[in-house]
Amino acid sequence: MKLDSKYFDSVRVSRDPEQVVREAAPICQWKGCQAAGTHRAPKGRGREGQYYLFCLDHVRQFNASYNYFEGMSNAEVEAYQKDSVIGHRPTWKAGANAWAHGTRHGGMEAEGFRRSANDPHAFFSWRTDRTSEEGGEPRRQLKPLELKSLETLNLTGTASRLEIKARFKELVKRHHPDSNGGDNKSEDKLREIIQAYNYLKQAGLV
C-alpha cells in the first residue's frame, strides 16, 4: 500500500493493554518505585478501609511481611480473636440486659428509654400503664405545656396513661359537632382538646 493511499489514514495500530493500564494507574507508593500502582494493600490496624497502592512485585513483598497484630501482646491478640467471634459487640450473662450492666446510654432506665423512643402506635404503652397503676416509678417532673395540656383535659399532673386516654375519648364524644348541633364554641373546645392530647402523646405521656 502506498503512503499516499486513501486507506492509509484509516489504519490504526492497537495499543498494548498493559501500557494503557500503566499510564492510567497511579505510581507505586513503594519508595523509589516508578511502576504502576495497580494493587491495593491495607495500611494496618486502626486504619481499616485505607490502602497503599503498589505494583505487583512490591505488593507481594508487602504481604509477605504484613502483620495485623504488630505491636500487640499475646494476651491482647487472644482477647481480640475472642471478641471477633461476636463481632466485637458487648455481651452479658443470660437473664441480664444492657440496662442492668449500665452499658445502655449511661445506665438509663428502661422506662426513660421507652419514653424517648419513637413509639407512634403505643406498642409498649401497656407496660408503662401497668407500672403507673401498680404504683411503680414516679413520673418525671412535667413541663409547663404538659401541665397545661392536662388541665385542658380537666386532669392533674398525676393522671395515668389510661386516665388520659379515657378522658380524651369522653371529651371528644361530649364536644363533637354531631352532639352539639354544630355549636362553634364546642368545635373550638374540641380543637383545643385534640391539640392538647396530641402534645401529650408527642411528649410520651400517652
CNS distance restraints for C-alpha pairs under 8 A (distance, minus, plus):
assign (resid   1 and name CA) (resid   5 and name CA) 6.66 0.50 0.50
assign (resid   1 and name CA) (resid   8 and name CA) 7.68 0.50 0.50
assign (resid   2 and name CA) (resid   8 and name CA) 7.76 0.50 0.50
assign (resid   3 and name CA) (resid   8 and name CA) 6.52 0.50 0.50
assign (resid   4 and name CA) (resid   8 and name CA) 7.02 0.50 0.50
assign (resid   6 and name CA) (resid  10 and name CA) 7.94 0.50 0.50
assign (resid   7 and name CA) (resid  11 and name CA) 6.97 0.50 0.50
assign (resid  15 and name CA) (resid  19 and name CA) 7.41 0.50 0.50
assign (resid  15 and name CA) (resid  20 and name CA) 7.28 0.50 0.50
assign (resid  16 and name CA) (resid  20 and name CA) 6.49 0.50 0.50
assign (resid  17 and name CA) (resid  21 and name CA) 6.38 0.50 0.50
assign (resid  18 and name CA) (resid  22 and name CA) 6.22 0.50 0.50
assign (resid  19 and name CA) (resid  23 and name CA) 6.22 0.50 0.50
assign (resid  20 and name CA) (resid  24 and name CA) 6.26 0.50 0.50
assign (resid  21 and name CA) (resid  25 and name CA) 5.85 0.50 0.50
assign (resid  21 and name CA) (resid  36 and name CA) 7.77 0.50 0.50
assign (resid  22 and name CA) (resid  26 and name CA) 7.87 0.50 0.50
assign (resid  22 and name CA) (resid  35 and name CA) 7.33 0.50 0.50
assign (resid  22 and name CA) (resid  36 and name CA) 4.98 0.50 0.50
assign (resid  23 and name CA) (resid  36 and name CA) 7.47 0.50 0.50
assign (resid  25 and name CA) (resid  36 and name CA) 5.58 0.50 0.50
assign (resid  25 and name CA) (resid  37 and name CA) 6.16 0.50 0.50
assign (resid  25 and name CA) (resid  38 and name CA) 6.27 0.50 0.50
assign (resid  26 and name CA) (resid  36 and name CA) 5.79 0.50 0.50
assign (resid  26 and name CA) (resid  37 and name CA) 5.41 0.50 0.50
assign (resid  26 and name CA) (resid  38 and name CA) 7.46 0.50 0.50
assign (resid  26 and name CA) (resid  53 and name CA) 7.76 0.50 0.50
assign (resid  27 and name CA) (resid  33 and name CA) 7.67 0.50 0.50
assign (resid  27 and name CA) (resid  34 and name CA) 5.76 0.50 0.50
assign (resid  27 and name CA) (resid  35 and name CA) 5.78 0.50 0.50
assign (resid  27 and name CA) (resid  36 and name CA) 4.71 0.50 0.50
assign (resid  27 and name CA) (resid  37 and name CA) 4.99 0.50 0.50
assign (resid  27 and name CA) (resid  53 and name CA) 7.75 0.50 0.50
assign (resid  27 and name CA) (resid  54 and name CA) 7.77 0.50 0.50
assign (resid  28 and name CA) (resid  33 and name CA) 5.98 0.50 0.50
assign (resid  28 and name CA) (resid  34 and name CA) 6.08 0.50 0.50
assign (resid  28 and name CA) (resid  35 and name CA) 5.54 0.50 0.50
assign (resid  28 and name CA) (resid  36 and name CA) 5.29 0.50 0.50
assign (resid  28 and name CA) (resid  37 and name CA) 3.87 0.50 0.50
assign (resid  28 and name CA) (resid  38 and name CA) 7.60 0.50 0.50
assign (resid  28 and name CA) (resid  53 and name CA) 5.68 0.50 0.50
assign (resid  28 and name CA) (resid  54 and name CA) 4.45 0.50 0.50
assign (resid  28 and name CA) (resid  55 and name CA) 5.49 0.50 0.50
assign (resid  29 and name CA) (resid  33 and name CA) 7.06 0.50 0.50
assign (resid  29 and name CA) (resid  37 and name CA) 6.87 0.50 0.50
assign (resid  29 and name CA) (resid  52 and name CA) 6.70 0.50 0.50
assign (resid  29 and name CA) (resid  53 and name CA) 5.73 0.50 0.50
assign (resid  29 and name CA) (resid  54 and name CA) 5.65 0.50 0.50
assign (resid  30 and name CA) (resid  54 and name CA) 6.33 0.50 0.50
assign (resid  30 and name CA) (resid  58 and name CA) 6.87 0.50 0.50
assign (resid  35 and name CA) (resid  55 and name CA) 6.15 0.50 0.50
assign (resid  36 and name CA) (resid  54 and name CA) 7.31 0.50 0.50
assign (resid  36 and name CA) (resid  55 and name CA) 5.67 0.50 0.50
assign (resid  37 and name CA) (resid  53 and name CA) 4.80 0.50 0.50
assign (resid  37 and name CA) (resid  54 and name CA) 4.26 0.50 0.50
assign (resid  37 and name CA) (resid  55 and name CA) 4.52 0.50 0.50
assign (resid  37 and name CA) (resid  56 and name CA) 7.86 0.50 0.50
assign (resid  38 and name CA) (resid  53 and name CA) 6.33 0.50 0.50
assign (resid  38 and name CA) (resid  54 and name CA) 6.18 0.50 0.50
assign (resid  38 and name CA) (resid  55 and name CA) 5.68 0.50 0.50
assign (resid  38 and name CA) (resid  56 and name CA) 7.33 0.50 0.50
assign (resid  39 and name CA) (resid  53 and name CA) 5.53 0.50 0.50
assign (resid  39 and name CA) (resid  54 and name CA) 5.27 0.50 0.50
assign (resid  39 and name CA) (resid  55 and name CA) 5.94 0.50 0.50
assign (resid  39 and name CA) (resid  56 and name CA) 6.46 0.50 0.50
assign (resid  39 and name CA) (resid  59 and name CA) 6.61 0.50 0.50
assign (resid  40 and name CA) (resid  51 and name CA) 5.74 0.50 0.50
assign (resid  40 and name CA) (resid  52 and name CA) 5.59 0.50 0.50
assign (resid  40 and name CA) (resid  53 and name CA) 4.81 0.50 0.50
assign (resid  40 and name CA) (resid  54 and name CA) 6.35 0.50 0.50
assign (resid  40 and name CA) (resid  59 and name CA) 7.45 0.50 0.50
assign (resid  41 and name CA) (resid  51 and name CA) 5.17 0.50 0.50
assign (resid  41 and name CA) (resid  52 and name CA) 5.05 0.50 0.50
assign (resid  41 and name CA) (resid  53 and name CA) 6.39 0.50 0.50
assign (resid  41 and name CA) (resid  54 and name CA) 7.23 0.50 0.50
assign (resid  41 and name CA) (resid  59 and name CA) 6.59 0.50 0.50
assign (resid  41 and name CA) (resid  62 and name CA) 7.63 0.50 0.50
assign (resid  41 and name CA) (resid  63 and name CA) 7.58 0.50 0.50
assign (resid  42 and name CA) (resid  48 and name CA) 7.31 0.50 0.50
assign (resid  42 and name CA) (resid  49 and name CA) 7.43 0.50 0.50
assign (resid  42 and name CA) (resid  50 and name CA) 6.12 0.50 0.50
assign (resid  42 and name CA) (resid  51 and name CA) 4.44 0.50 0.50
assign (resid  42 and name CA) (resid  52 and name CA) 6.27 0.50 0.50
assign (resid  43 and name CA) (resid  47 and name CA) 6.11 0.50 0.50
assign (resid  43 and name CA) (resid  48 and name CA) 7.30 0.50 0.50
assign (resid  43 and name CA) (resid  50 and name CA) 5.82 0.50 0.50
assign (resid  43 and name CA) (resid  51 and name CA) 5.18 0.50 0.50
assign (resid  43 and name CA) (resid  52 and name CA) 6.28 0.50 0.50
assign (resid  44 and name CA) (resid  48 and name CA) 6.72 0.50 0.50
assign (resid  44 and name CA) (resid  68 and name CA) 5.96 0.50 0.50
assign (resid  45 and name CA) (resid  68 and name CA) 5.89 0.50 0.50
assign (resid  45 and name CA) (resid  69 and name CA) 7.36 0.50 0.50
assign (resid  54 and name CA) (resid  58 and name CA) 5.76 0.50 0.50
assign (resid  54 and name CA) (resid  59 and name CA) 5.30 0.50 0.50
assign (resid  55 and name CA) (resid  59 and name CA) 6.01 0.50 0.50
assign (resid  56 and name CA) (resid  60 and name CA) 6.32 0.50 0.50
assign (resid  57 and name CA) (resid  61 and name CA) 6.43 0.50 0.50
assign (resid  58 and name CA) (resid  62 and name CA) 6.00 0.50 0.50
assign (resid  59 and name CA) (resid  63 and name CA) 6.03 0.50 0.50
assign (resid  60 and name CA) (resid  64 and name CA) 6.19 0.50 0.50
assign (resid  61 and name CA) (resid  65 and name CA) 6.82 0.50 0.50
assign (resid  62 and name CA) (resid  66 and name CA) 5.96 0.50 0.50
assign (resid  69 and name CA) (resid  77 and name CA) 6.74 0.50 0.50
assign (resid  72 and name CA) (resid  76 and name CA) 5.86 0.50 0.50
assign (resid  72 and name CA) (resid  77 and name CA) 6.30 0.50 0.50
assign (resid  73 and name CA) (resid  77 and name CA) 6.25 0.50 0.50
assign (resid  74 and name CA) (resid  78 and name CA) 6.19 0.50 0.50
assign (resid  75 and name CA) (resid  79 and name CA) 6.17 0.50 0.50
assign (resid  76 and name CA) (resid  80 and name CA) 6.06 0.50 0.50
assign (resid  77 and name CA) (resid  81 and name CA) 6.16 0.50 0.50
assign (resid  78 and name CA) (resid  82 and name CA) 6.10 0.50 0.50
assign (resid  79 and name CA) (resid  83 and name CA) 6.17 0.50 0.50
assign (resid  80 and name CA) (resid  84 and name CA) 6.10 0.50 0.50
assign (resid  81 and name CA) (resid  85 and name CA) 6.93 0.50 0.50
assign (resid  82 and name CA) (resid  86 and name CA) 7.88 0.50 0.50
assign (resid  83 and name CA) (resid  87 and name CA) 6.33 0.50 0.50
assign (resid  83 and name CA) (resid  88 and name CA) 4.80 0.50 0.50
assign (resid  83 and name CA) (resid  89 and name CA) 7.49 0.50 0.50
assign (resid  84 and name CA) (resid  88 and name CA) 5.34 0.50 0.50
assign (resid  92 and name CA) (resid  96 and name CA) 6.51 0.50 0.50
assign (resid  92 and name CA) (resid  97 and name CA) 6.59 0.50 0.50
assign (resid  92 and name CA) (resid  98 and name CA) 7.43 0.50 0.50
assign (resid  92 and name CA) (resid 101 and name CA) 7.82 0.50 0.50
assign (resid  93 and name CA) (resid  97 and name CA) 7.83 0.50 0.50
assign (resid  96 and name CA) (resid 100 and name CA) 6.12 0.50 0.50
assign (resid  96 and name CA) (resid 101 and name CA) 7.75 0.50 0.50
assign (resid  97 and name CA) (resid 101 and name CA) 6.75 0.50 0.50
assign (resid  98 and name CA) (resid 102 and name CA) 6.18 0.50 0.50
assign (resid  98 and name CA) (resid 103 and name CA) 5.23 0.50 0.50
assign (resid  98 and name CA) (resid 104 and name CA) 5.27 0.50 0.50
assign (resid  98 and name CA) (resid 107 and name CA) 7.90 0.50 0.50
assign (resid  99 and name CA) (resid 103 and name CA) 6.16 0.50 0.50
assign (resid  99 and name CA) (resid 104 and name CA) 5.39 0.50 0.50
assign (resid  99 and name CA) (resid 107 and name CA) 5.40 0.50 0.50
assign (resid  99 and name CA) (resid 108 and name CA) 6.69 0.50 0.50
assign (resid  99 and name CA) (resid 109 and name CA) 6.52 0.50 0.50
assign (resid  99 and name CA) (resid 110 and name CA) 7.03 0.50 0.50
assign (resid 100 and name CA) (resid 107 and name CA) 7.49 0.50 0.50
assign (resid 101 and name CA) (resid 107 and name CA) 7.25 0.50 0.50
assign (resid 102 and name CA) (resid 106 and name CA) 5.79 0.50 0.50
assign (resid 102 and name CA) (resid 107 and name CA) 3.80 0.50 0.50
assign (resid 102 and name CA) (resid 108 and name CA) 7.40 0.50 0.50
assign (resid 103 and name CA) (resid 107 and name CA) 5.83 0.50 0.50
assign (resid 104 and name CA) (resid 108 and name CA) 6.64 0.50 0.50
assign (resid 108 and name CA) (resid 112 and name CA) 6.68 0.50 0.50
assign (resid 108 and name CA) (resid 113 and name CA) 6.90 0.50 0.50
assign (resid 109 and name CA) (resid 113 and name CA) 6.42 0.50 0.50
assign (resid 110 and name CA) (resid 114 and name CA) 6.14 0.50 0.50
assign (resid 111 and name CA) (resid 115 and name CA) 6.22 0.50 0.50
assign (resid 111 and name CA) (resid 128 and name CA) 7.26 0.50 0.50
assign (resid 112 and name CA) (resid 116 and name CA) 6.31 0.50 0.50
assign (resid 113 and name CA) (resid 117 and name CA) 6.04 0.50 0.50
assign (resid 114 and name CA) (resid 118 and name CA) 7.89 0.50 0.50
assign (resid 114 and name CA) (resid 119 and name CA) 7.82 0.50 0.50
assign (resid 114 and name CA) (resid 124 and name CA) 7.47 0.50 0.50
assign (resid 115 and name CA) (resid 203 and name CA) 7.96 0.50 0.50
assign (resid 115 and name CA) (resid 204 and name CA) 5.23 0.50 0.50
assign (resid 115 and name CA) (resid 205 and name CA) 7.85 0.50 0.50
assign (resid 116 and name CA) (resid 204 and name CA) 7.13 0.50 0.50
assign (resid 119 and name CA) (resid 123 and name CA) 6.43 0.50 0.50
assign (resid 119 and name CA) (resid 124 and name CA) 7.48 0.50 0.50
assign (resid 122 and name CA) (resid 206 and name CA) 7.70 0.50 0.50
assign (resid 124 and name CA) (resid 128 and name CA) 7.09 0.50 0.50
assign (resid 125 and name CA) (resid 129 and name CA) 5.98 0.50 0.50
assign (resid 125 and name CA) (resid 161 and name CA) 8.00 0.50 0.50
assign (resid 125 and name CA) (resid 206 and name CA) 7.49 0.50 0.50
assign (resid 126 and name CA) (resid 130 and name CA) 6.12 0.50 0.50
assign (resid 127 and name CA) (resid 131 and name CA) 6.35 0.50 0.50
assign (resid 128 and name CA) (resid 132 and name CA) 6.24 0.50 0.50
assign (resid 129 and name CA) (resid 133 and name CA) 6.21 0.50 0.50
assign (resid 129 and name CA) (resid 160 and name CA) 6.95 0.50 0.50
assign (resid 129 and name CA) (resid 161 and name CA) 5.92 0.50 0.50
assign (resid 129 and name CA) (resid 162 and name CA) 6.65 0.50 0.50
assign (resid 130 and name CA) (resid 134 and name CA) 6.08 0.50 0.50
assign (resid 131 and name CA) (resid 135 and name CA) 6.32 0.50 0.50
assign (resid 131 and name CA) (resid 136 and name CA) 4.95 0.50 0.50
assign (resid 131 and name CA) (resid 137 and name CA) 6.99 0.50 0.50
assign (resid 132 and name CA) (resid 136 and name CA) 5.69 0.50 0.50
assign (resid 132 and name CA) (resid 137 and name CA) 7.24 0.50 0.50
assign (resid 132 and name CA) (resid 138 and name CA) 7.87 0.50 0.50
assign (resid 132 and name CA) (resid 160 and name CA) 6.27 0.50 0.50
assign (resid 133 and name CA) (resid 160 and name CA) 7.49 0.50 0.50
assign (resid 139 and name CA) (resid 158 and name CA) 7.84 0.50 0.50
assign (resid 142 and name CA) (resid 146 and name CA) 6.04 0.50 0.50
assign (resid 142 and name CA) (resid 147 and name CA) 6.40 0.50 0.50
assign (resid 142 and name CA) (resid 157 and name CA) 7.29 0.50 0.50
assign (resid 143 and name CA) (resid 147 and name CA) 6.34 0.50 0.50
assign (resid 144 and name CA) (resid 148 and name CA) 6.13 0.50 0.50
assign (resid 145 and name CA) (resid 149 and name CA) 6.06 0.50 0.50
assign (resid 146 and name CA) (resid 150 and name CA) 6.30 0.50 0.50
assign (resid 146 and name CA) (resid 199 and name CA) 7.46 0.50 0.50
assign (resid 146 and name CA) (resid 200 and name CA) 6.34 0.50 0.50
assign (resid 146 and name CA) (resid 203 and name CA) 7.72 0.50 0.50
assign (resid 147 and name CA) (resid 151 and name CA) 6.21 0.50 0.50
assign (resid 147 and name CA) (resid 156 and name CA) 7.46 0.50 0.50
assign (resid 147 and name CA) (resid 157 and name CA) 6.16 0.50 0.50
assign (resid 148 and name CA) (resid 152 and name CA) 6.27 0.50 0.50
assign (resid 149 and name CA) (resid 153 and name CA) 6.65 0.50 0.50
assign (resid 149 and name CA) (resid 196 and name CA) 4.58 0.50 0.50
assign (resid 149 and name CA) (resid 197 and name CA) 6.98 0.50 0.50
assign (resid 149 and name CA) (resid 199 and name CA) 7.30 0.50 0.50
assign (resid 149 and name CA) (resid 200 and name CA) 6.92 0.50 0.50
assign (resid 150 and name CA) (resid 154 and name CA) 6.32 0.50 0.50
assign (resid 150 and name CA) (resid 155 and name CA) 5.04 0.50 0.50
assign (resid 150 and name CA) (resid 156 and name CA) 6.19 0.50 0.50
assign (resid 150 and name CA) (resid 157 and name CA) 6.82 0.50 0.50
assign (resid 150 and name CA) (resid 164 and name CA) 7.97 0.50 0.50
assign (resid 150 and name CA) (resid 196 and name CA) 7.26 0.50 0.50
assign (resid 150 and name CA) (resid 200 and name CA) 7.91 0.50 0.50
assign (resid 151 and name CA) (resid 155 and name CA) 5.24 0.50 0.50
assign (resid 151 and name CA) (resid 156 and name CA) 6.48 0.50 0.50
assign (resid 152 and name CA) (resid 192 and name CA) 7.36 0.50 0.50
assign (resid 152 and name CA) (resid 193 and name CA) 6.36 0.50 0.50
assign (resid 152 and name CA) (resid 196 and name CA) 6.73 0.50 0.50
assign (resid 153 and name CA) (resid 164 and name CA) 7.72 0.50 0.50
assign (resid 153 and name CA) (resid 167 and name CA) 6.66 0.50 0.50
assign (resid 153 and name CA) (resid 168 and name CA) 6.74 0.50 0.50
assign (resid 153 and name CA) (resid 171 and name CA) 7.55 0.50 0.50
assign (resid 153 and name CA) (resid 193 and name CA) 6.43 0.50 0.50
assign (resid 153 and name CA) (resid 196 and name CA) 7.55 0.50 0.50
assign (resid 153 and name CA) (resid 197 and name CA) 7.95 0.50 0.50
assign (resid 155 and name CA) (resid 159 and name CA) 6.35 0.50 0.50
assign (resid 155 and name CA) (resid 164 and name CA) 7.59 0.50 0.50
assign (resid 159 and name CA) (resid 163 and name CA) 5.89 0.50 0.50
assign (resid 159 and name CA) (resid 164 and name CA) 6.48 0.50 0.50
assign (resid 160 and name CA) (resid 164 and name CA) 6.27 0.50 0.50
assign (resid 161 and name CA) (resid 165 and name CA) 6.24 0.50 0.50
assign (resid 161 and name CA) (resid 205 and name CA) 6.39 0.50 0.50
assign (resid 161 and name CA) (resid 206 and name CA) 5.04 0.50 0.50
assign (resid 162 and name CA) (resid 166 and name CA) 6.07 0.50 0.50
assign (resid 162 and name CA) (resid 206 and name CA) 7.94 0.50 0.50
assign (resid 163 and name CA) (resid 167 and name CA) 6.02 0.50 0.50
assign (resid 164 and name CA) (resid 168 and name CA) 6.07 0.50 0.50
assign (resid 164 and name CA) (resid 206 and name CA) 7.01 0.50 0.50
assign (resid 165 and name CA) (resid 169 and name CA) 6.32 0.50 0.50
assign (resid 165 and name CA) (resid 206 and name CA) 7.20 0.50 0.50
assign (resid 166 and name CA) (resid 170 and name CA) 6.23 0.50 0.50
assign (resid 167 and name CA) (resid 171 and name CA) 6.12 0.50 0.50
assign (resid 168 and name CA) (resid 172 and name CA) 6.07 0.50 0.50
assign (resid 168 and name CA) (resid 193 and name CA) 7.32 0.50 0.50
assign (resid 168 and name CA) (resid 194 and name CA) 7.97 0.50 0.50
assign (resid 168 and name CA) (resid 197 and name CA) 7.05 0.50 0.50
assign (resid 169 and name CA) (resid 173 and name CA) 6.18 0.50 0.50
assign (resid 170 and name CA) (resid 174 and name CA) 6.23 0.50 0.50
assign (resid 171 and name CA) (resid 175 and name CA) 6.03 0.50 0.50
assign (resid 171 and name CA) (resid 190 and name CA) 7.65 0.50 0.50
assign (resid 171 and name CA) (resid 193 and name CA) 7.52 0.50 0.50
assign (resid 172 and name CA) (resid 176 and name CA) 5.68 0.50 0.50
assign (resid 172 and name CA) (resid 190 and name CA) 6.34 0.50 0.50
assign (resid 172 and name CA) (resid 193 and name CA) 7.50 0.50 0.50
assign (resid 172 and name CA) (resid 194 and name CA) 7.97 0.50 0.50
assign (resid 173 and name CA) (resid 179 and name CA) 7.46 0.50 0.50
assign (resid 174 and name CA) (resid 179 and name CA) 6.66 0.50 0.50
assign (resid 175 and name CA) (resid 179 and name CA) 6.68 0.50 0.50
assign (resid 175 and name CA) (resid 180 and name CA) 6.73 0.50 0.50
assign (resid 175 and name CA) (resid 186 and name CA) 5.18 0.50 0.50
assign (resid 175 and name CA) (resid 187 and name CA) 6.79 0.50 0.50
assign (resid 175 and name CA) (resid 189 and name CA) 7.01 0.50 0.50
assign (resid 175 and name CA) (resid 190 and name CA) 5.66 0.50 0.50
assign (resid 176 and name CA) (resid 180 and name CA) 6.63 0.50 0.50
assign (resid 176 and name CA) (resid 186 and name CA) 7.09 0.50 0.50
assign (resid 176 and name CA) (resid 187 and name CA) 6.97 0.50 0.50
assign (resid 176 and name CA) (resid 190 and name CA) 6.77 0.50 0.50
assign (resid 177 and name CA) (resid 181 and name CA) 5.87 0.50 0.50
assign (resid 177 and name CA) (resid 182 and name CA) 4.67 0.50 0.50
assign (resid 177 and name CA) (resid 183 and name CA) 6.57 0.50 0.50
assign (resid 177 and name CA) (resid 186 and name CA) 6.96 0.50 0.50
assign (resid 177 and name CA) (resid 187 and name CA) 6.37 0.50 0.50
assign (resid 178 and name CA) (resid 182 and name CA) 6.64 0.50 0.50
assign (resid 180 and name CA) (resid 186 and name CA) 7.01 0.50 0.50
assign (resid 182 and name CA) (resid 186 and name CA) 7.74 0.50 0.50
assign (resid 182 and name CA) (resid 187 and name CA) 7.44 0.50 0.50
assign (resid 183 and name CA) (resid 187 and name CA) 6.46 0.50 0.50
assign (resid 184 and name CA) (resid 188 and name CA) 6.26 0.50 0.50
assign (resid 185 and name CA) (resid 189 and name CA) 6.18 0.50 0.50
assign (resid 186 and name CA) (resid 190 and name CA) 6.02 0.50 0.50
assign (resid 187 and name CA) (resid 191 and name CA) 6.19 0.50 0.50
assign (resid 188 and name CA) (resid 192 and name CA) 6.41 0.50 0.50
assign (resid 189 and name CA) (resid 193 and name CA) 6.25 0.50 0.50
assign (resid 190 and name CA) (resid 194 and name CA) 6.24 0.50 0.50
assign (resid 191 and name CA) (resid 195 and name CA) 6.23 0.50 0.50
assign (resid 192 and name CA) (resid 196 and name CA) 6.09 0.50 0.50
assign (resid 193 and name CA) (resid 197 and name CA) 6.15 0.50 0.50
assign (resid 194 and name CA) (resid 198 and name CA) 6.11 0.50 0.50
assign (resid 195 and name CA) (resid 199 and name CA) 6.21 0.50 0.50
assign (resid 196 and name CA) (resid 200 and name CA) 6.32 0.50 0.50
assign (resid 197 and name CA) (resid 201 and name CA) 6.17 0.50 0.50
assign (resid 198 and name CA) (resid 202 and name CA) 6.21 0.50 0.50
assign (resid 199 and name CA) (resid 203 and name CA) 6.16 0.50 0.50
assign (resid 200 and name CA) (resid 204 and name CA) 6.37 0.50 0.50
assign (resid 200 and name CA) (resid 205 and name CA) 5.35 0.50 0.50
assign (resid 200 and name CA) (resid 206 and name CA) 6.13 0.50 0.50
assign (resid 201 and name CA) (resid 205 and name CA) 5.71 0.50 0.50
assign (resid 201 and name CA) (resid 206 and name CA) 4.77 0.50 0.50
